[in-house]
Structure formats: C-alpha cells, structure tokens
C-alpha cells in the first residue's frame, strides 16, 4: 500500500517540517528525508500504545507504583508530556530521564499543538516555560526540571552511547525511540542494547517501534528476550517489547 500524502508545513527551522498525522496529532519530519519523529499513522496513538502501554508504565502508574522511565530520543517531548499526564491522573511518583542531542525549541513544540496531548494544560505551560528559559540551542549537559514533588524530569543532552548516569538506580522502562536503523545505525547495535540492558530493572521492559529482523537480533545479542506484539491501530502491524534476559556469565 502506498504511503499516503500527509499535510506538512514549515517550522521555524529550515531542517524540520511539521506533519499532521492520521490521528490529528502533529509531529516533525526532517526536510528532504523520510525521517519522522513519530509514525505518520498517528503520533499520539503510537506514543500511547508503543511506549506508555507496551512498556508496562501505564499499568504501574494505575497501581500507583513509583516509576523510573528512560527515553532514548526526547524528540518533540510528546512521550514525556503524555507519561507525566498519566502520572498526574493516578497521583503517582514518576522520575523521567530523556537522552537527546538536539532538543527542539519551545516555539517548535508550540506549533505541534501540545495542549492536545493532555488535559493537564498547566503541565504544558510549565514545560514550555522551562524550555523557554534555556537558549534555543541547548549545550551538552544535564537539565533538571521538577513539575511537582512527585514528578521529576531530567533531560540529558549527550550522545547516549557515551552517557554514564550518575544515578545508578535501575529504570523500570526504556522508551527506545531514536531515528530508524538506516539513519542512526550506531544506536541499533548489540553494544548499544547491552548498555540499555545495564540500566534496566530485572522486571522492566524496553519498547520500540522497530520490529525488523536485524533489530531483534541486535537486542537478543545485547541480552534481551524479545517479543513481537501488535502495533497501534492503523499503524505498524507489529512492534517489539524486550525484557532483560539472564546476565551473561563473566
């Protein structure tokens, strides 16, 4: 089936365009490429299904279990806002760490209509105000932001392959959401997935939109047990959930 033509228009960066996805939510695409920050079949639908639901994070928040999430690829911050929104809904503690190399400006996020991502508009207001307080091009470093006493965020501007978190507590979930293997091959290797494996709790999950055979092989080589599960309605037929396998013997 051919890829449908979807409406796009300019952002305030020449290298990024706004795309209206099939569920009405907006995402970004790199100008002149097929690199999209989310599925054109539905940016918010993909985020909710592939990451928040498949990872077990939504279930943890519903049961008010304190949760630590690592996102590889902050992108538009849709995953961050949507996850925080669920944590507020269920009055649950959440620590959210996102690793990114190119943190888009608040002005671009505003063009994506982020108030559609959550009913908690104060959450969007405060996040955008925090991003506005920083320079448009954010230098490498660690940027903490606290929404309230129960919800804390840290944005790490760094190459994830070189990132060594100071806080060694394991994460309950990893949203693995970099650009596709063809355009960011260094992030889809056994070595990268071994690094991810060292950061996860024994009962945690890594979720990703890619379900290709090379990605499954790389995950397994990195110490993960991999399962194909149904993708979001109207989107990819299958996506991946990975759970940590037994550590390799020394």
C-alpha positions, 0 to 999 in steps of 0.5 A: 500500500502506498504511503499516503500524502500527509499535510506538512508545513514549515517550522521555524527551522529550515531542517524540520517540517511539521506533519499532521498525522492520521490521528490529528496529532502533529509531529516533525519530519526532517526536510528532504528525508523520510525521517519522522519523529513519530509514525505518520499513522498517528503520533499520539496513538503510537506514543500511547500504545508503543511506549506508555502501554507496551512498556508496562508504565501505564499499568504501574502508574494505575497501581500507583507504583513509583516509576523510573522511565528512560527515553532514548530520543526526547524528540518533540517531548510528546512521550514525556508530556503524555507519561507525566499526564498519566502520572498526574491522573493516578497521583503517582511518583514518576522520575523521567530521564530523556537522552537527546542531542538536539532538543527542539525549541519551545516555539517548535513544540508550540506549533505541534499543538501540545495542549492536545496531548493532555488535559493537564494544560498547566503541565504544558505551560510549565514545560514550555516555560522551562524550555523557554528559559534555556537558549534555543540551542541547548549545550551538552549537559544535564537539565533538571526540571521538577513539575511537582514533588512527585514528578521529576524530569531530567533531560540529558543532552549527550550522545547516549552511547557515551552517557554514564548516569550518575544515578545508578538506580535501575529504570523500570522502562526504556522508551527506545525511540531514536531515528530508524536503523538506516539513519542512526545505525550506531544506536541499533547495535548489540553494544548499544542494547547491552548498555540499555540492558545495564540500566534496566530493572530485572522486571522492566521492559524496553519498547520500540517501534522497530520490529525488523529482523536485524533489530531483534537480533541486535537486542537478543545479542545485547541480552534481551528476550524479545517479543513481537506484539501488535502495533497501534491501530492503523499503524505498524502491524507489529512492534517489539517489547524486550525484557532483560534476559539472564546476565551473561556469565563473566 
